[in-house]
Each structure stands twice: as C-alpha cells, then as structure tokens.
Amino acid sequence: MLRHREVRDLLVANFLLYTAVSLQAAALMKEVYDISGRQADLGWIGLCEFVPSFLLVLVTGPLADRMNRKALALIAVGVELLATGGLILYSLGDPQEVWPFFLIALLYGTGRAFAAPALRTMPPMVAPEGELPKVIALYSGTWTAATILGPAASGLLYAVRPALAYGTTAVLIVVAMVMLADVHFLRQPAPPGPDERPSMRHALEGLRFIRRTPILLAAISLDLFAVLFGGAVALLPDIAKERLGVGDVAYGFLRAAPGIGAALMAVVLAARPVTRRVGRTLLVAVAVFGVATVVLGVTRSYWLAFVSLMILASADMISVFIRGSLVPLVTPDEKRGRVMAVENVFIGASNELGAFESGMVAQLVGTPATVVGGGIATVVVVGTWWTMFPSLRDVDRFEDLDPDSPQAAPVTP
C-alpha cells in the first residue's frame, strides 16, 4: 500500500500533524495544571477546544463538501499554527494566569473545527479501488504512532522549557503543511448537484443522514458516550502528580502509553484485520475500554496505570479502525464532509467535551471517583447499545456495507 505515492504522502503529512497536535496537547495541559493546580482548568481547556466545532458544525461540513478539501485543510491548519505561535509567545513571558491559554485554545479549536472534516475525508480520495479498509488501518497507525512520539517528546521538551515544546510543535506543523500541499488525489468528490445549493437544509443533511441510518447513529453515538465518560487522559497531569507522584518526564511517558497500546494494536490489525463479527467486536472493544479506565482510576502504581492506559487505547484502536472503515463505506461521497463534521463534534471534539466533563466532576468529587465512575458508565452504555441497536451488533463483514446495501440504507422518514 505504501508504494502508492498518494497514500504515502497523506500518511506522512498526517503523522507530522498529529505528532504536533499530541505534543502540544500534553504540554499545554501540563503547563495549565502546573500554574493553577486545579482540575477544573483542564476541563476549561477542553471546553474551549470543543465549542468551535459545535458552533460551526453547520458551516464546516458543507465547506468540506463544496470547497477544495486540500485548500480548506491548509487554511485551517494555518489557523492552528497561529494558535501555536500564541502559546510560544505567552509561555516565554513566564505566565502566572491561565485564562490566556483558554483564548488560545479557542483559536486552536476553530482551526481544528475546519481541518477535521477536510482531512478525514481524504483517505477515500487516495485509496486504490477496494483498498479503503487497509488505508484506514494505515491512517490510524500513523495517528497512533504520533500519539507515542508527541507526548513522550513533550515531557522531555517541557522539562527544559514549555516554549521549546510549543516551538517544536510549530516546526512540525509547517513541515506537515508542505507535505499536505504535495498530496495528489486519485479521485475528487462529486460536484454538488443543482438541488444542493448552500442552505440550512443542505447544511443539516449530515445530521439527518446519521439520524436516518441506524448503523451510523449507533456507531457514532456509542463512541460519543465512551469518550464523554472515559475522559481519563485529560486528568493525567493530576493523576501523575497527586496519585502516582512522578515528575515531568514520567508524565510525558505516561501520556505516551495510550499511543504505545494503540500502535501495538494497529500492528495486530494490519496483520489480522477485523473481517468478521464487526459489530460485536466494536461493542466488546468499547467495554474493555471502560474496564481499563476503572483500573486506572483505582491504582496508585505507575506501571499498572501505564498498562491500563495501553489496554484502553488498544481497545479504542479497534473501535477507531472499525468506525473509520464503517462510516465512509456507508456514507455517499457527496455527503462525507457534512457527515464527518457531525462525527467530529460527536467523537473527535467530544474528546475535549469529555475533558471538560472530567475536569469539572474531578474538581467536585475527586479524580479517582471521576475516572472509576466514567469507566463504569462506559460499560453500562455498551450493554444498552447491545440491546438497542441490533443493526450495529449484527454487522458481520465490511463487504456487506455500502450506501446502497439494505443493512446500511437510511430509514425513510
């Protein structure tokens, strides 16, 4: 698959970009917590990054379907680069207040709101015929590799100076933009039809399509609640310092543990991809995610916390692989931008909303109770979805899914 230049260039560009994103996120959370010592501030950072995706969902999706997706992605990543520049300047001034970080996070979230649907619609545009699941597996693998390198590097760079971590992020983003600009697509999305002029109805089509398609609704909402309740990673600065008693470098490696677990699972999926009992595998994986979250919440052992983070991320990688293959297979290309924008709010941006929920609850009841309660809630959601959505539970093979298949067809109102 890597012999195809289109696939290779997109993977390299995304690896660099996601390395930058994960490096910056780990350093930002650590600096905010070091300044204020409040779990709630970790939550406010998450909320500031979530709000733009939520408020702009009716704009970002239609733009991804109507504009040149590469141009849109480059502009949006440029906005992210501006936010990184703000972090560099503020951090160099020996900051004593955290509220400017919230404003910078809001700017970054705005860039991410436009970048996510544009970037996530690109794998089907570079995948050779019939090879989309393999491209999705490689795409997920680059993301997981980035979530190892970025956080691990953040601990080392942050220990020298926070601004050095943000400066490294800026360099990676610039190189990623250069690589992304050189990506060539095998196919382009179909141009909008005459009945798809910009309108509120057109903008809402992604949400309506998900609501009418039981498999999409089940898969996306399952991950929404899992991410919302299982936002333990956002509390790692507090877990590392207060419960595990470790410093900056150990925190960085702890933050890299999910990437290690996800990368190992990506290797397994590349060798033995999920091909049968797809729906049941997805549900079981999310349940394992919840159980591992509970273990993280009760332990005071650094190594047990490290292993539990690896396990929960391994389970999440299975979920990402299945959902990442399922959504584009079920969604017609002309609607992918709008569907991906809604999915980004429900799942991608809900990581930030989950961070907000975890930070606020942890401020009230403590970090251990928040993490354990979130893990238990995730397991309960899995049991509920197993019963409520047989259309997802009974999915057997990816080959059975396409926009015209009876199993994936939208339900007519």
Contacts in CASP RR format, 6 or more apart in sequence:
PFRMAT RR
TARGET T0000
AUTHOR 0000-0000-0000
METHOD contacts of the structure
MODEL  1
MLRHREVRDLLVANFLLYTAVSLQAAALMKEVYDISGRQADLGWIGLCEF
VPSFLLVLVTGPLADRMNRKALALIAVGVELLATGGLILYSLGDPQEVWP
FFLIALLYGTGRAFAAPALRTMPPMVAPEGELPKVIALYSGTWTAATILG
PAASGLLYAVRPALAYGTTAVLIVVAMVMLADVHFLRQPAPPGPDERPSM
RHALEGLRFIRRTPILLAAISLDLFAVLFGGAVALLPDIAKERLGVGDVA
YGFLRAAPGIGAALMAVVLAARPVTRRVGRTLLVAVAVFGVATVVLGVTR
SYWLAFVSLMILASADMISVFIRGSLVPLVTPDEKRGRVMAVENVFIGAS
NELGAFESGMVAQLVGTPATVVGGGIATVVVVGTWWTMFPSLRDVDRFED
LDPDSPQAAPVTP
1 7 0 8 1.000
1 128 0 8 1.000
1 131 0 8 1.000
1 134 0 8 1.000
1 135 0 8 1.000
1 138 0 8 1.000
2 8 0 8 1.000
2 11 0 8 1.000
2 138 0 8 1.000
4 126 0 8 1.000
4 128 0 8 1.000
5 184 0 8 1.000
6 126 0 8 1.000
6 183 0 8 1.000
6 184 0 8 1.000
6 185 0 8 1.000
6 186 0 8 1.000
7 126 0 8 1.000
7 127 0 8 1.000
7 128 0 8 1.000
7 135 0 8 1.000
7 138 0 8 1.000
9 179 0 8 1.000
9 182 0 8 1.000
9 183 0 8 1.000
9 184 0 8 1.000
10 122 0 8 1.000
10 123 0 8 1.000
10 126 0 8 1.000
10 139 0 8 1.000
10 180 0 8 1.000
10 183 0 8 1.000
11 138 0 8 1.000
11 139 0 8 1.000
11 142 0 8 1.000
12 142 0 8 1.000
12 179 0 8 1.000
13 176 0 8 1.000
13 177 0 8 1.000
13 179 0 8 1.000
13 180 0 8 1.000
13 183 0 8 1.000
14 119 0 8 1.000
14 139 0 8 1.000
14 142 0 8 1.000
14 143 0 8 1.000
14 146 0 8 1.000
14 176 0 8 1.000
15 142 0 8 1.000
15 143 0 8 1.000
15 145 0 8 1.000
15 146 0 8 1.000
16 146 0 8 1.000
16 172 0 8 1.000
16 173 0 8 1.000
16 175 0 8 1.000
16 176 0 8 1.000
16 179 0 8 1.000
17 77 0 8 1.000
17 119 0 8 1.000
17 146 0 8 1.000
17 172 0 8 1.000
17 173 0 8 1.000
17 176 0 8 1.000
17 180 0 8 1.000
18 142 0 8 1.000
18 143 0 8 1.000
18 146 0 8 1.000
18 147 0 8 1.000
19 146 0 8 1.000
19 149 0 8 1.000
19 150 0 8 1.000
19 153 0 8 1.000
19 172 0 8 1.000
20 84 0 8 1.000
20 150 0 8 1.000
20 168 0 8 1.000
20 169 0 8 1.000
20 170 0 8 1.000
20 172 0 8 1.000
20 173 0 8 1.000
20 176 0 8 1.000
21 80 0 8 1.000
21 146 0 8 1.000
21 169 0 8 1.000
22 146 0 8 1.000
22 147 0 8 1.000
22 149 0 8 1.000
22 150 0 8 1.000
22 151 0 8 1.000
22 154 0 8 1.000
23 149 0 8 1.000
23 150 0 8 1.000
23 151 0 8 1.000
23 153 0 8 1.000
23 154 0 8 1.000
23 157 0 8 1.000
23 165 0 8 1.000
23 168 0 8 1.000
23 169 0 8 1.000
23 172 0 8 1.000
24 84 0 8 1.000
24 87 0 8 1.000
24 154 0 8 1.000
24 165 0 8 1.000
24 166 0 8 1.000
24 169 0 8 1.000
25 151 0 8 1.000
26 150 0 8 1.000
26 151 0 8 1.000
26 154 0 8 1.000
26 155 0 8 1.000
26 158 0 8 1.000
26 165 0 8 1.000
26 251 0 8 1.000
26 252 0 8 1.000
26 255 0 8 1.000
27 154 0 8 1.000
27 155 0 8 1.000
27 157 0 8 1.000
27 158 0 8 1.000
27 162 0 8 1.000
27 165 0 8 1.000
27 166 0 8 1.000
27 169 0 8 1.000
28 45 0 8 1.000
28 87 0 8 1.000
28 101 0 8 1.000
28 105 0 8 1.000
29 42 0 8 1.000
29 45 0 8 1.000
29 234 0 8 1.000
29 236 0 8 1.000
29 237 0 8 1.000
30 154 0 8 1.000
30 155 0 8 1.000
30 158 0 8 1.000
30 162 0 8 1.000
30 237 0 8 1.000
30 248 0 8 1.000
30 251 0 8 1.000
31 91 0 8 1.000
31 95 0 8 1.000
31 101 0 8 1.000
31 158 0 8 1.000
31 162 0 8 1.000
32 41 0 8 1.000
32 42 0 8 1.000
32 45 0 8 1.000
32 98 0 8 1.000
32 101 0 8 1.000
32 237 0 8 1.000
33 39 0 8 1.000
33 41 0 8 1.000
33 42 0 8 1.000
33 237 0 8 1.000
33 238 0 8 1.000
33 241 0 8 1.000
34 237 0 8 1.000
35 95 0 8 1.000
35 96 0 8 1.000
35 97 0 8 1.000
35 98 0 8 1.000
36 98 0 8 1.000
37 238 0 8 1.000
38 363 0 8 1.000
39 235 0 8 1.000
39 238 0 8 1.000
39 358 0 8 1.000
39 359 0 8 1.000
39 362 0 8 1.000
39 363 0 8 1.000
39 366 0 8 1.000
39 367 0 8 1.000
40 359 0 8 1.000
40 360 0 8 1.000
40 362 0 8 1.000
40 363 0 8 1.000
41 98 0 8 1.000
42 234 0 8 1.000
42 235 0 8 1.000
42 237 0 8 1.000
42 238 0 8 1.000
42 355 0 8 1.000
42 358 0 8 1.000
42 359 0 8 1.000
43 234 0 8 1.000
43 355 0 8 1.000
43 356 0 8 1.000
43 357 0 8 1.000
43 358 0 8 1.000
43 359 0 8 1.000
43 360 0 8 1.000
44 98 0 8 1.000
44 102 0 8 1.000
44 356 0 8 1.000
45 101 0 8 1.000
45 102 0 8 1.000
45 105 0 8 1.000
45 352 0 8 1.000
45 355 0 8 1.000
46 105 0 8 1.000
46 234 0 8 1.000
46 352 0 8 1.000
46 353 0 8 1.000
46 354 0 8 1.000
46 355 0 8 1.000
46 356 0 8 1.000
47 352 0 8 1.000
47 353 0 8 1.000
47 355 0 8 1.000
47 356 0 8 1.000
48 102 0 8 1.000
48 103 0 8 1.000
48 105 0 8 1.000
48 106 0 8 1.000
48 109 0 8 1.000
48 352 0 8 1.000
49 105 0 8 1.000
49 106 0 8 1.000
49 108 0 8 1.000
49 109 0 8 1.000
49 112 0 8 1.000
49 349 0 8 1.000
49 352 0 8 1.000
50 109 0 8 1.000
50 349 0 8 1.000
50 350 0 8 1.000
50 352 0 8 1.000
50 353 0 8 1.000
50 356 0 8 1.000
51 106 0 8 1.000
51 109 0 8 1.000
52 106 0 8 1.000
52 109 0 8 1.000
52 110 0 8 1.000
52 111 0 8 1.000
52 112 0 8 1.000
52 113 0 8 1.000
53 60 0 8 1.000
53 109 0 8 1.000
53 112 0 8 1.000
53 113 0 8 1.000
53 116 0 8 1.000
53 344 0 8 1.000
53 345 0 8 1.000
53 348 0 8 1.000
53 349 0 8 1.000
53 352 0 8 1.000
54 345 0 8 1.000
54 349 0 8 1.000
56 110 0 8 1.000
56 113 0 8 1.000
56 114 0 8 1.000
57 113 0 8 1.000
57 207 0 8 1.000
57 341 0 8 1.000
57 342 0 8 1.000
57 344 0 8 1.000
57 345 0 8 1.000
58 200 0 8 1.000
58 203 0 8 1.000
58 204 0 8 1.000
59 203 0 8 1.000
60 113 0 8 1.000
60 114 0 8 1.000
60 116 0 8 1.000
60 117 0 8 1.000
60 341 0 8 1.000
60 344 0 8 1.000
61 117 0 8 1.000
61 203 0 8 1.000
61 206 0 8 1.000
61 337 0 8 1.000
61 338 0 8 1.000
61 340 0 8 1.000
61 341 0 8 1.000
61 342 0 8 1.000
62 198 0 8 1.000
62 202 0 8 1.000
62 203 0 8 1.000
62 337 0 8 1.000
62 338 0 8 1.000
63 72 0 8 1.000
63 114 0 8 1.000
63 117 0 8 1.000
63 118 0 8 1.000
64 72 0 8 1.000
64 117 0 8 1.000
64 118 0 8 1.000
64 121 0 8 1.000
64 336 0 8 1.000
64 337 0 8 1.000
64 338 0 8 1.000
64 340 0 8 1.000
64 341 0 8 1.000
65 189 0 8 1.000
65 192 0 8 1.000
65 334 0 8 1.000
65 335 0 8 1.000
65 336 0 8 1.000
65 337 0 8 1.000
65 338 0 8 1.000
66 192 0 8 1.000
66 198 0 8 1.000
67 118 0 8 1.000
69 118 0 8 1.000
69 121 0 8 1.000
69 122 0 8 1.000
69 125 0 8 1.000
69 189 0 8 1.000
70 118 0 8 1.000
70 122 0 8 1.000
70 180 0 8 1.000
70 181 0 8 1.000
70 183 0 8 1.000
70 185 0 8 1.000
72 114 0 8 1.000
72 115 0 8 1.000
72 118 0 8 1.000
73 115 0 8 1.000
73 118 0 8 1.000
73 119 0 8 1.000
73 122 0 8 1.000
73 180 0 8 1.000
74 177 0 8 1.000
74 180 0 8 1.000
74 181 0 8 1.000
75 114 0 8 1.000
76 111 0 8 1.000
76 112 0 8 1.000
76 113 0 8 1.000
76 114 0 8 1.000
76 115 0 8 1.000
76 118 0 8 1.000
77 111 0 8 1.000
77 115 0 8 1.000
77 173 0 8 1.000
77 176 0 8 1.000
77 177 0 8 1.000
77 180 0 8 1.000
78 111 0 8 1.000
78 173 0 8 1.000
78 177 0 8 1.000
79 107 0 8 1.000
79 108 0 8 1.000
79 110 0 8 1.000
79 111 0 8 1.000
79 114 0 8 1.000
80 108 0 8 1.000
80 109 0 8 1.000
80 111 0 8 1.000
80 112 0 8 1.000
80 115 0 8 1.000
80 173 0 8 1.000
81 170 0 8 1.000
81 173 0 8 1.000
81 174 0 8 1.000
81 177 0 8 1.000
82 107 0 8 1.000
83 104 0 8 1.000
83 105 0 8 1.000
83 107 0 8 1.000
83 108 0 8 1.000
83 109 0 8 1.000
83 111 0 8 1.000
84 108 0 8 1.000
84 166 0 8 1.000
84 167 0 8 1.000
84 169 0 8 1.000
84 170 0 8 1.000
84 173 0 8 1.000
85 166 0 8 1.000
85 167 0 8 1.000
85 170 0 8 1.000
86 104 0 8 1.000
87 101 0 8 1.000
87 104 0 8 1.000
87 163 0 8 1.000
87 166 0 8 1.000
87 169 0 8 1.000
88 163 0 8 1.000
88 166 0 8 1.000
88 167 0 8 1.000
88 170 0 8 1.000
90 100 0 8 1.000
90 101 0 8 1.000
90 104 0 8 1.000
91 161 0 8 1.000
91 162 0 8 1.000
91 163 0 8 1.000
91 166 0 8 1.000
92 163 0 8 1.000
95 101 0 8 1.000
112 349 0 8 1.000
113 344 0 8 1.000
113 349 0 8 1.000
116 340 0 8 1.000
116 341 0 8 1.000
116 344 0 8 1.000
116 348 0 8 1.000
116 349 0 8 1.000
117 337 0 8 1.000
117 338 0 8 1.000
117 340 0 8 1.000
117 341 0 8 1.000
117 344 0 8 1.000
118 337 0 8 1.000
120 340 0 8 1.000
120 343 0 8 1.000
120 344 0 8 1.000
121 189 0 8 1.000
121 328 0 8 1.000
121 336 0 8 1.000
121 337 0 8 1.000
121 340 0 8 1.000
122 183 0 8 1.000
122 185 0 8 1.000
123 132 0 8 1.000
123 135 0 8 1.000
123 136 0 8 1.000
123 139 0 8 1.000
123 328 0 8 1.000
124 132 0 8 1.000
124 135 0 8 1.000
124 187 0 8 1.000
124 328 0 8 1.000
124 333 0 8 1.000
124 336 0 8 1.000
125 185 0 8 1.000
125 186 0 8 1.000
125 187 0 8 1.000
125 188 0 8 1.000
125 189 0 8 1.000
126 135 0 8 1.000
126 183 0 8 1.000
126 185 0 8 1.000
126 186 0 8 1.000
127 134 0 8 1.000
127 135 0 8 1.000
127 186 0 8 1.000
128 186 0 8 1.000
132 325 0 8 1.000
132 328 0 8 1.000
132 329 0 8 1.000
133 273 0 8 1.000
133 325 0 8 1.000
133 398 0 8 1.000
134 273 0 8 1.000
136 321 0 8 1.000
136 324 0 8 1.000
136 325 0 8 1.000
136 328 0 8 1.000
137 266 0 8 1.000
137 269 0 8 1.000
137 270 0 8 1.000
137 273 0 8 1.000
137 321 0 8 1.000
138 270 0 8 1.000
140 262 0 8 1.000
140 266 0 8 1.000
140 269 0 8 1.000
140 317 0 8 1.000
140 320 0 8 1.000
140 321 0 8 1.000
140 324 0 8 1.000
141 262 0 8 1.000
141 263 0 8 1.000
141 266 0 8 1.000
141 270 0 8 1.000
143 262 0 8 1.000
143 320 0 8 1.000
144 259 0 8 1.000
144 261 0 8 1.000
144 262 0 8 1.000
144 263 0 8 1.000
144 265 0 8 1.000
144 266 0 8 1.000
144 313 0 8 1.000
144 317 0 8 1.000
145 259 0 8 1.000
145 263 0 8 1.000
145 266 0 8 1.000
147 256 0 8 1.000
147 258 0 8 1.000
147 259 0 8 1.000
147 262 0 8 1.000
147 313 0 8 1.000
148 256 0 8 1.000
148 259 0 8 1.000
148 260 0 8 1.000
148 263 0 8 1.000
149 256 0 8 1.000
150 256 0 8 1.000
151 252 0 8 1.000
151 253 0 8 1.000
151 255 0 8 1.000
151 256 0 8 1.000
151 259 0 8 1.000
152 252 0 8 1.000
152 253 0 8 1.000
152 255 0 8 1.000
152 256 0 8 1.000
153 165 0 8 1.000
153 168 0 8 1.000
154 165 0 8 1.000
154 252 0 8 1.000
154 255 0 8 1.000
155 165 0 8 1.000
155 248 0 8 1.000
155 249 0 8 1.000
155 251 0 8 1.000
155 252 0 8 1.000
155 253 0 8 1.000
155 255 0 8 1.000
156 249 0 8 1.000
156 252 0 8 1.000
157 164 0 8 1.000
157 165 0 8 1.000
157 168 0 8 1.000
158 164 0 8 1.000
158 165 0 8 1.000
158 248 0 8 1.000
158 252 0 8 1.000
159 248 0 8 1.000
159 249 0 8 1.000
189 333 0 8 1.000
189 334 0 8 1.000
189 336 0 8 1.000
190 333 0 8 1.000
190 334 0 8 1.000
192 334 0 8 1.000
193 334 0 8 1.000
196 202 0 8 1.000
196 334 0 8 1.000
203 338 0 8 1.000
205 335 0 8 1.000
205 338 0 8 1.000
206 335 0 8 1.000
206 337 0 8 1.000
206 338 0 8 1.000
206 339 0 8 1.000
206 341 0 8 1.000
206 342 0 8 1.000
207 338 0 8 1.000
207 342 0 8 1.000
209 216 0 8 1.000
209 331 0 8 1.000
209 335 0 8 1.000
209 338 0 8 1.000
209 339 0 8 1.000
209 410 0 8 1.000
210 216 0 8 1.000
210 217 0 8 1.000
210 220 0 8 1.000
210 339 0 8 1.000
210 342 0 8 1.000
210 343 0 8 1.000
211 217 0 8 1.000
212 410 0 8 1.000
212 411 0 8 1.000
212 412 0 8 1.000
212 413 0 8 1.000
213 330 0 8 1.000
213 408 0 8 1.000
213 409 0 8 1.000
213 410 0 8 1.000
213 411 0 8 1.000
214 389 0 8 1.000
214 391 0 8 1.000
214 392 0 8 1.000
214 411 0 8 1.000
215 326 0 8 1.000
215 330 0 8 1.000
215 391 0 8 1.000
215 392 0 8 1.000
215 395 0 8 1.000
215 401 0 8 1.000
215 407 0 8 1.000
215 408 0 8 1.000
216 326 0 8 1.000
216 327 0 8 1.000
216 330 0 8 1.000
216 331 0 8 1.000
216 339 0 8 1.000
217 389 0 8 1.000
218 385 0 8 1.000
218 388 0 8 1.000
218 389 0 8 1.000
218 391 0 8 1.000
218 392 0 8 1.000
219 282 0 8 1.000
219 322 0 8 1.000
219 323 0 8 1.000
219 326 0 8 1.000
219 327 0 8 1.000
219 392 0 8 1.000
220 323 0 8 1.000
220 327 0 8 1.000
220 342 0 8 1.000
220 343 0 8 1.000
220 346 0 8 1.000
220 347 0 8 1.000
221 346 0 8 1.000
221 385 0 8 1.000
222 282 0 8 1.000
222 283 0 8 1.000
222 286 0 8 1.000
222 381 0 8 1.000
222 382 0 8 1.000
222 385 0 8 1.000
222 389 0 8 1.000
222 392 0 8 1.000
223 286 0 8 1.000
223 319 0 8 1.000
223 323 0 8 1.000
223 346 0 8 1.000
223 347 0 8 1.000
224 346 0 8 1.000
224 347 0 8 1.000
224 350 0 8 1.000
225 377 0 8 1.000
225 378 0 8 1.000
225 381 0 8 1.000
226 286 0 8 1.000
226 289 0 8 1.000
226 290 0 8 1.000
226 316 0 8 1.000
226 319 0 8 1.000
226 378 0 8 1.000
226 381 0 8 1.000
226 382 0 8 1.000
227 347 0 8 1.000
227 348 0 8 1.000
227 350 0 8 1.000
227 351 0 8 1.000
227 354 0 8 1.000
228 350 0 8 1.000
228 353 0 8 1.000
228 354 0 8 1.000
228 357 0 8 1.000
229 354 0 8 1.000
229 357 0 8 1.000
229 373 0 8 1.000
229 374 0 8 1.000
229 375 0 8 1.000
229 377 0 8 1.000
229 378 0 8 1.000
229 381 0 8 1.000
230 289 0 8 1.000
230 290 0 8 1.000
230 293 0 8 1.000
230 354 0 8 1.000
230 358 0 8 1.000
230 371 0 8 1.000
230 374 0 8 1.000
230 375 0 8 1.000
230 377 0 8 1.000
230 378 0 8 1.000
231 293 0 8 1.000
231 351 0 8 1.000
231 354 0 8 1.000
231 355 0 8 1.000
231 357 0 8 1.000
231 358 0 8 1.000
231 371 0 8 1.000
231 374 0 8 1.000
232 239 0 8 1.000
232 293 0 8 1.000
232 296 0 8 1.000
232 297 0 8 1.000
232 312 0 8 1.000
232 358 0 8 1.000
232 371 0 8 1.000
232 374 0 8 1.000
232 375 0 8 1.000
233 255 0 8 1.000
233 258 0 8 1.000
233 309 0 8 1.000
233 355 0 8 1.000
234 354 0 8 1.000
234 355 0 8 1.000
234 358 0 8 1.000
234 359 0 8 1.000
235 358 0 8 1.000
235 359 0 8 1.000
235 362 0 8 1.000
235 367 0 8 1.000
235 370 0 8 1.000
235 371 0 8 1.000
236 251 0 8 1.000
236 254 0 8 1.000
236 255 0 8 1.000
237 251 0 8 1.000
238 362 0 8 1.000
238 367 0 8 1.000
239 254 0 8 1.000
239 296 0 8 1.000
239 297 0 8 1.000
239 305 0 8 1.000
239 367 0 8 1.000
239 371 0 8 1.000
240 246 0 8 1.000
240 247 0 8 1.000
240 250 0 8 1.000
240 251 0 8 1.000
240 254 0 8 1.000
241 247 0 8 1.000
241 251 0 8 1.000
242 367 0 8 1.000
243 300 0 8 1.000
243 367 0 8 1.000
243 368 0 8 1.000
244 250 0 8 1.000
244 254 0 8 1.000
244 300 0 8 1.000
244 301 0 8 1.000
244 302 0 8 1.000
244 305 0 8 1.000
245 302 0 8 1.000
246 254 0 8 1.000
246 302 0 8 1.000
250 302 0 8 1.000
253 306 0 8 1.000
254 302 0 8 1.000
254 305 0 8 1.000
254 306 0 8 1.000
254 309 0 8 1.000
257 305 0 8 1.000
257 306 0 8 1.000
257 307 0 8 1.000
257 309 0 8 1.000
257 310 0 8 1.000
257 313 0 8 1.000
258 309 0 8 1.000
258 310 0 8 1.000
258 312 0 8 1.000
258 313 0 8 1.000
258 316 0 8 1.000
259 310 0 8 1.000
259 313 0 8 1.000
260 310 0 8 1.000
260 313 0 8 1.000
261 309 0 8 1.000
261 310 0 8 1.000
261 311 0 8 1.000
261 313 0 8 1.000
261 314 0 8 1.000
261 317 0 8 1.000
262 313 0 8 1.000
262 314 0 8 1.000
262 316 0 8 1.000
262 317 0 8 1.000
262 320 0 8 1.000
264 310 0 8 1.000
264 314 0 8 1.000
265 313 0 8 1.000
265 314 0 8 1.000
265 315 0 8 1.000
265 317 0 8 1.000
265 318 0 8 1.000
266 317 0 8 1.000
266 321 0 8 1.000
269 317 0 8 1.000
269 318 0 8 1.000
269 321 0 8 1.000
273 321 0 8 1.000
274 281 0 8 1.000
274 318 0 8 1.000
274 321 0 8 1.000
274 322 0 8 1.000
275 397 0 8 1.000
275 398 0 8 1.000
276 396 0 8 1.000
276 397 0 8 1.000
277 396 0 8 1.000
278 322 0 8 1.000
278 326 0 8 1.000
278 395 0 8 1.000
278 396 0 8 1.000
278 397 0 8 1.000
278 398 0 8 1.000
279 322 0 8 1.000
279 392 0 8 1.000
279 393 0 8 1.000
279 394 0 8 1.000
279 395 0 8 1.000
279 396 0 8 1.000
280 393 0 8 1.000
281 318 0 8 1.000
281 322 0 8 1.000
282 318 0 8 1.000
282 319 0 8 1.000
282 322 0 8 1.000
282 323 0 8 1.000
282 392 0 8 1.000
283 382 0 8 1.000
283 383 0 8 1.000
283 385 0 8 1.000
283 386 0 8 1.000
283 392 0 8 1.000
283 393 0 8 1.000
284 382 0 8 1.000
285 315 0 8 1.000
285 316 0 8 1.000
285 318 0 8 1.000
285 319 0 8 1.000
285 322 0 8 1.000
286 315 0 8 1.000
286 319 0 8 1.000
286 378 0 8 1.000
286 381 0 8 1.000
286 382 0 8 1.000
287 378 0 8 1.000
287 379 0 8 1.000
287 382 0 8 1.000
287 383 0 8 1.000
288 311 0 8 1.000
288 312 0 8 1.000
288 314 0 8 1.000
288 315 0 8 1.000
289 312 0 8 1.000
289 315 0 8 1.000
289 316 0 8 1.000
289 319 0 8 1.000
289 375 0 8 1.000
289 378 0 8 1.000
290 312 0 8 1.000
290 315 0 8 1.000
290 374 0 8 1.000
290 375 0 8 1.000
290 376 0 8 1.000
290 378 0 8 1.000
290 379 0 8 1.000
291 375 0 8 1.000
291 379 0 8 1.000
292 308 0 8 1.000
292 309 0 8 1.000
292 311 0 8 1.000
292 312 0 8 1.000
292 315 0 8 1.000
293 308 0 8 1.000
293 312 0 8 1.000
293 371 0 8 1.000
293 372 0 8 1.000
293 374 0 8 1.000
293 375 0 8 1.000
293 378 0 8 1.000
294 371 0 8 1.000
294 372 0 8 1.000
294 373 0 8 1.000
294 374 0 8 1.000
294 375 0 8 1.000
294 376 0 8 1.000
295 304 0 8 1.000
295 308 0 8 1.000
295 311 0 8 1.000
296 305 0 8 1.000
296 308 0 8 1.000
296 309 0 8 1.000
296 312 0 8 1.000
296 371 0 8 1.000
297 367 0 8 1.000
297 368 0 8 1.000
297 371 0 8 1.000
297 372 0 8 1.000
298 368 0 8 1.000
298 372 0 8 1.000
299 305 0 8 1.000
299 308 0 8 1.000
323 347 0 8 1.000
325 398 0 8 1.000
326 395 0 8 1.000
326 398 0 8 1.000
326 401 0 8 1.000
327 339 0 8 1.000
327 340 0 8 1.000
327 343 0 8 1.000
328 336 0 8 1.000
329 398 0 8 1.000
329 401 0 8 1.000
329 402 0 8 1.000
329 408 0 8 1.000
330 401 0 8 1.000
330 402 0 8 1.000
330 403 0 8 1.000
330 408 0 8 1.000
331 339 0 8 1.000
331 403 0 8 1.000
332 403 0 8 1.000
358 370 0 8 1.000
358 371 0 8 1.000
359 370 0 8 1.000
361 369 0 8 1.000
361 370 0 8 1.000
362 370 0 8 1.000
385 392 0 8 1.000
385 393 0 8 1.000
386 393 0 8 1.000
391 407 0 8 1.000
395 401 0 8 1.000
395 407 0 8 1.000
400 407 0 8 1.000
401 407 0 8 1.000
401 408 0 8 1.000
402 408 0 8 1.000
403 409 0 8 1.000
END
